[in-house]
Amino acid sequence: MNFAGFYFIPGALSVDEQCRWIRESLMSFPQPPNRTNHNAIYGPINDLFIAVKERKVLVEDENMPASSDYASNGCVGNGDTRRWSFCEEDSVLLRGKSCKPVSASVLLRKLRWSTLGLQFDWSKRNYNVSLPHNKIPGGLCQLAKKLAAPAMPVGEEFHPEAAIVNYFASGDTLGGHLDDMEADWSKPIVSMSLGCKAIFLLGGKSREDPPLAMFLRSGDVVLMAGEARECFHGVPRIFTDKENAEITALELHFCDENDILEYIRTSRININIRQVF
């Protein structure tokens, strides 16, 4: 499907590729210096998925000042400089009343986004090049360049500079919005769907324009370039029931990885990669 800069490429990712990027999305992409929605409360959190597997809890220690790295990272939005760290659940009782434990599994379920490459500042709605960041992983860069090719101007190559990873749990939605913070809208946003099936709505340049609805399944890719970048779009629903989620192939691949299997049965992950400049 291709109209006004919108490309829908069903089944673009093999099951092996889907599994690889699901693992990366859970284990690597939320790692500092990449920021997540948890930064505003807890600052940088290391090894969240490992902590889930080890059934740990995140503990606030009011008596332990934050390290200089923590304080200078600009990650805590409320001015709080206390340190949070993972520990064994049984040890929480030894820390007294100052502790406010949060289980790692709850934090994983409340993970809504992480940012790769150039970091996006949600409060200012722009890219903050001064924030610490790593380049987008090479494997993801090469895949994005390959996928972006049909939507690129003739003779030009896509340069992945930033990505936002969205994590959807049962009942989560993404309201109608525009992705308009990049300098050149002729370059596509490469959007990869992983996990449970979702409904995707592509509207027009006004919120009043009736949207086109389609299913996005695990492994599908959407490209939005040119005029399509000016169109409102959103995700009103994901399907987490066994009959409609359509993740049987993923379940077979993750049958020996119970933590990932448990997560992906009720979740959708969307990796959208952008050329910023």
C-alpha positions in Angstrom: 0.0 0.0 0.0 1.4 3.4 -1.0 -0.3 6.8 -1.1 0.9 10.3 -0.3 4.1 9.0 1.3 2.5 6.2 3.3 3.8 2.7 2.9 2.4 -0.4 4.6 4.7 -3.4 4.3 3.1 -6.5 5.8 5.3 -9.2 7.2 8.5 -7.3 6.5 10.3 -8.8 9.5 11.0 -12.5 9.8 10.1 -14.2 13.1 13.8 -14.4 14.0 14.1 -10.6 13.4 11.0 -10.0 15.5 12.4 -12.0 18.3 15.7 -10.3 18.2 14.2 -6.8 18.5 11.8 -7.9 21.2 14.7 -9.0 23.3 16.6 -5.8 22.6 13.6 -3.7 23.4 13.3 -5.4 26.8 16.9 -5.9 27.8 19.0 -3.3 26.0 16.9 -0.3 24.8 15.8 0.9 28.3 19.4 0.9 29.5 21.1 4.3 30.4 22.0 6.6 28.9 18.8 5.9 27.0 15.9 7.6 28.8 12.6 6.1 29.7 9.4 7.4 31.2 10.7 6.2 34.6 13.6 8.7 34.6 11.4 11.5 35.9 10.7 9.6 39.1 13.7 7.3 39.6 16.5 8.6 37.5 18.5 6.1 35.3 17.5 2.5 36.0 20.0 -0.2 35.1 19.2 -3.8 34.2 15.4 -3.6 34.7 14.7 -6.9 32.8 17.4 -8.7 34.8 15.8 -7.5 38.0 12.4 -8.8 36.8 13.9 -12.2 36.2 15.5 -12.1 39.7 12.3 -10.9 41.3 14.0 -7.8 42.8 12.5 -4.6 44.0 13.6 -1.0 43.5 14.3 0.7 46.8 14.6 4.4 47.7 17.2 5.2 50.3 16.7 8.7 51.7 20.0 8.5 53.6 22.2 7.8 50.5 23.0 10.8 48.3 23.0 10.3 44.6 26.3 9.9 42.8 27.6 12.9 40.8 26.8 11.0 37.6 23.2 10.6 38.7 22.8 14.2 39.8 24.3 15.7 36.7 22.3 13.6 34.3 19.3 15.8 34.5 17.1 12.7 34.7 15.0 13.5 37.9 12.3 16.0 37.1 11.3 16.8 40.7 14.7 17.9 42.0 15.0 14.8 44.1 18.6 13.5 44.4 18.0 10.4 46.3 19.3 7.1 45.0 17.2 4.2 43.9 18.6 0.7 43.6 17.5 -2.9 43.1 17.7 -5.3 46.0 16.3 -8.6 47.2 12.8 -8.3 48.5 13.7 -10.0 51.8 16.3 -7.3 52.5 13.8 -4.5 52.3 12.6 -5.0 55.9 16.2 -4.3 57.1 16.2 -0.8 55.7 13.5 0.7 57.9 10.8 3.2 57.1 12.9 5.2 54.6 12.3 2.4 52.0 9.6 2.7 49.4 10.0 -0.5 47.4 8.6 -1.0 43.9 8.8 -4.4 42.3 10.8 -4.7 39.1 7.9 -6.5 37.4 5.6 -3.5 38.1 8.2 -1.1 36.6 8.4 -3.3 33.5 4.6 -3.2 33.2 4.6 0.6 33.6 7.4 1.0 31.0 5.8 3.1 28.2 8.7 4.4 26.2 12.5 4.5 25.8 14.6 6.7 23.5 17.6 5.6 21.4 20.2 7.7 19.7 19.6 11.4 20.0 17.4 11.8 23.0 13.9 13.4 22.7 12.9 15.9 25.4 9.2 15.3 25.9 8.7 18.4 28.0 10.1 20.7 25.3 9.0 18.5 22.4 12.4 18.6 20.7 15.7 16.7 20.5 18.2 17.6 23.1 21.6 17.0 21.6 23.3 17.9 24.9 21.9 14.8 26.7 24.3 11.8 26.9 23.4 9.2 24.3 24.8 6.3 22.3 24.4 5.9 18.6 21.5 3.7 17.5 22.8 0.0 17.4 24.4 -0.9 14.1 22.1 -3.8 13.4 19.0 -1.6 13.8 20.6 1.1 11.7 21.2 -1.3 8.8 17.7 -2.7 9.0 16.1 0.7 9.1 18.1 1.8 6.0 16.9 -1.2 4.2 13.3 -0.8 5.2 13.3 3.0 4.5 14.5 2.6 0.9 11.1 2.6 -0.8 10.1 5.9 0.7 13.5 7.7 0.2 14.1 10.4 -2.4 16.0 9.0 -5.4 19.7 8.7 -4.8 19.5 9.4 -1.0 20.1 7.0 1.9 18.3 7.1 5.2 20.4 8.1 8.2 18.9 6.7 11.5 19.7 9.2 14.2 17.0 8.7 16.8 14.3 6.2 17.7 11.4 6.0 20.1 10.3 2.6 21.4 6.7 2.5 22.6 5.5 -0.2 24.9 1.8 -1.0 25.0 0.1 -3.1 27.6 -3.5 -4.3 27.6 -5.8 -1.3 27.5 -3.1 1.2 26.4 -3.8 3.5 23.5 -1.9 6.2 21.6 -4.0 9.2 20.7 -4.0 11.0 17.4 -0.8 13.0 16.9 1.8 14.2 14.4 5.5 13.3 14.4 6.7 16.7 13.4 10.0 17.4 15.3 12.4 16.3 12.6 13.9 18.8 10.1 13.1 17.1 6.8 9.7 15.5 6.4 10.7 14.0 3.0 12.6 11.4 5.1 10.4 8.6 6.4 9.7 7.4 9.9 10.3 3.7 9.9 7.8 2.1 12.3 8.2 -1.6 13.2 5.4 -3.5 15.0 6.2 -6.4 17.4 4.0 -8.5 19.6 0.2 -8.3 19.9 -1.9 -7.1 16.9 -3.1 -3.5 17.0 -5.5 -1.2 15.2 -3.7 1.7 13.5 -5.7 4.8 12.4 -4.3 7.0 9.7 -6.2 10.3 9.4 -5.8 13.5 7.5 -4.2 16.9 8.1 -7.1 17.9 10.4 -8.4 16.0 13.4 -11.8 16.1 11.9 -10.8 14.1 8.8 -12.2 10.5 9.0 -9.3 8.0 9.5 -8.4 4.9 7.6 -8.3 1.9 10.0 -6.0 -1.1 9.5 -4.5 -4.0 11.5 -0.8 -4.0 12.3 0.5 -7.4 13.2 3.9 -8.5 14.6 6.5 -8.1 11.8 4.6 -5.4 9.9 6.4 -2.2 9.0 4.9 1.3 8.2 6.8 4.1 6.5 5.5 7.7 6.8 7.1 10.3 4.6 6.2 13.5 2.8 2.5 14.3 2.9 1.9 11.3 5.3 4.0 13.1 7.9 1.3 15.8 8.0 -1.4 13.2 8.8 -2.7 12.5 12.3 -2.4 8.9 13.3 -2.8 6.8 16.4 -3.4 3.4 18.0 -6.8 3.0 19.7 -6.5 -0.6 20.6 -4.2 -3.6 20.9 -5.5 -7.2 21.1 -4.2 -9.3 24.0 -6.7 -12.2 23.9 -5.3 -15.4 22.5 -7.8 -15.6 19.6 -6.9 -12.1 18.2 -3.4 -11.3 19.3 -1.9 -13.4 16.4 1.5 -14.2 18.1 1.6 -18.0 17.9 4.9 -17.9 16.0 6.4 -15.7 18.7 5.1 -18.0 21.5 6.8 -21.0 19.8 10.1 -19.1 19.6 10.0 -17.9 23.2 8.7 -21.2 24.7 12.0 -21.5 26.7 12.1 -17.8 27.7 9.3 -17.6 30.1 9.8 -14.0 31.2 9.7 -12.7 27.6 6.8 -15.1 26.8 4.8 -13.8 29.7 5.4 -10.2 28.7 4.8 -10.5 25.0 1.5 -12.4 25.4 -0.1 -9.2 26.7 2.0 -6.5 25.0 2.9 -4.7 21.8 6.2 -2.9 21.1 6.6 -0.3 18.4 10.1 0.8 17.3 10.0 4.0 15.2 13.3 5.2 13.8 13.9 8.7 12.5 16.4 10.9 10.7 16.5 14.0 12.8 18.5 16.4 10.6 
